Every structure is written in structure tokens, then in C-alpha cells.
């Protein structure tokens, strides 16, 4: 699974560091996207995401965990792969909508353009570029 000596990290392992407050969620998400772009073999990509990520009782971290579940669904579908079953767990659907940009004038735009994997989980943040950049 390595490329030029680099060893990608299993998402569940990296996310455990977020849940234990060792690493910021945005860092792990960015690193995961870098690994996803770097690893192009389907089997190796599945190795990155096959284990479910841990959840947290902390509300903010739970929202970010739901964001990651949507992200995994999004990138796998875009790559023509079947998402791992864990991303469809009901716990990743938020009880209340989360507008990543809370500015009320952007709400209608976020509701319309947010990609379906996030919408289904009641997470709204905008188009692909706004949510995660280019994959």
C-alpha cells in the first residue's frame, strides 16, 4: 500500500486520535484525502476505510464523525466503489441539521448545493469544493 516509501494510515486508526483529542479533525480529514488521492488501487483504498471509525459522546466530535462517514461514502462512489457498510449506520444521521457555515444568508445555498452523502446526514456546507476541495 505504500507509494514512494509513504505508508497511508487506516482512517479508523487516525480518527481514534481525533476522538481521544490527540489530533484535530481537520488534520485527519486532510491526511485521509491525501492518502485517498495517493492510493489508486481499489483493494488498498478499501484497506483504508473498511474498519468503522469510532464515535464520540462529544457533540462536536460526533458531527465531525458523521461528516467523515459522508466523506467516505462520497469518495468511494466517485471512485466507482461500493462504500463500506459502516457509513450507512443510523448514528451518522444527525438529529439536528448542522450548517458548517452558520451565516444565515448562506443557508439556502448550502441546502441546495451540498452533495447527497452529507445532505442525508443533515450536514450542510456547500458544494464539493467548499466541503472538501477537489478529490
N, C-alpha and C positions, 0 to 999 in steps of 0.2 A: 504494500500500500504506500510505500514511500516514493518520493519523487525528488531526485537530486539530494538524497540524504535526509530529507524532511519527513517526519513521521506525523501524519494527521492525527488529531485527537478525537476519540469517540465522544459524541455530543453528550451522552448521559454522564460521562465522567467529568467533562468540563462544566456541565450545568450543575452538578453536585457542588462544585466550588462556589457557584453563584448562590445556591440555597444556603450554604454554610457561611456566606458573607466574606469569602476569601477573594472573590473576583467580581467585577461589575458585569451585569448582564450584557451591556452593550459590547464589552470586550469579547465575551464568549460568542455572542452572535456574529460579530465581525470576523472572529477567527474561524468560526464554522463556515461562514460564506466563503472565506479564502480557501479553506480546505475543500469545500464543495467544488469550487472552480478549478482547483489544482488536481483533484482526483476525478478522472473521467471514466474509469472503468465502473460499470454498474455494480458488480459484486463489491468492490471496495467502497463505493458510495453507500451501499446498503449496510456495510460494516459500520460506517459512521453513525447511522441513525436507527439501527434495528432495536437497540435497547431503549426502553422508555426513559424519558427524563424524570428526575424526581420533582415533586411538587413541594410547595411551602404553605404553611399556615399564614404567613405574612401576605396580606392582601396585594401589596405592590408586586412582590415576587411571584405570586400566583398569576397575576395578569401577564407578567413577562413570560412565565412558563406557557401560558395559553398562546401568547404571541409566537413562541418558538414552535409549538405544535402546528400552528398555522403555517409558519415558515417552512417547516419540514414537508408538510403537505404540498405547499406551493412549489418548492424546488423539485420535488420528485415528479409531480405531474408535468412540470415544464420539461423535465428530462425524459419524459415518456416512461416513467417508472411507476409502479404501484406503491403508494405511501404505506409505511408501516402501520399496523392496526392501532397501535397506541395513540396515534394522533387524533383518532376519532372518539376517544374516551369522552364521556359527557362532562367530566370535570374541567375540560378545556373550553367549555362554553361558559362565558361569564354571566353571572346573574344580572349584572347591570352593564349597560353599554360603557365602553371605555373609548373616549376620544383622546387620542395621543396628543393632538394639538388642541388644548382646551378652549382656544379662542372661538367664541360662539359664532362669529361670522364665517368660519371655515367649516362648520358642521354639515351644511347641505352638501358642500363639495366632497367632504370625507365620506358621507353616506353614499354618494353616487359612485365615486371612483375607486374606493377601496376594493382590492381583489377578493373574490368569493371566500377563500380559506379564512380570511380574517373576519369578513362580514358574518359568516356562520358562527363565529365565536364571539360576536358582538364587540369586535375590536375595529375601530375606525381610525384611519390615519392618512389616507390619501392613496395615490397611485403607487405602482411598483417602485418608482424612483424615490418617492417620498418615504415609503415604508422601509426599503432595504437597499436601494441603489440598483444597479444593473446586475443580473445574475447571468 
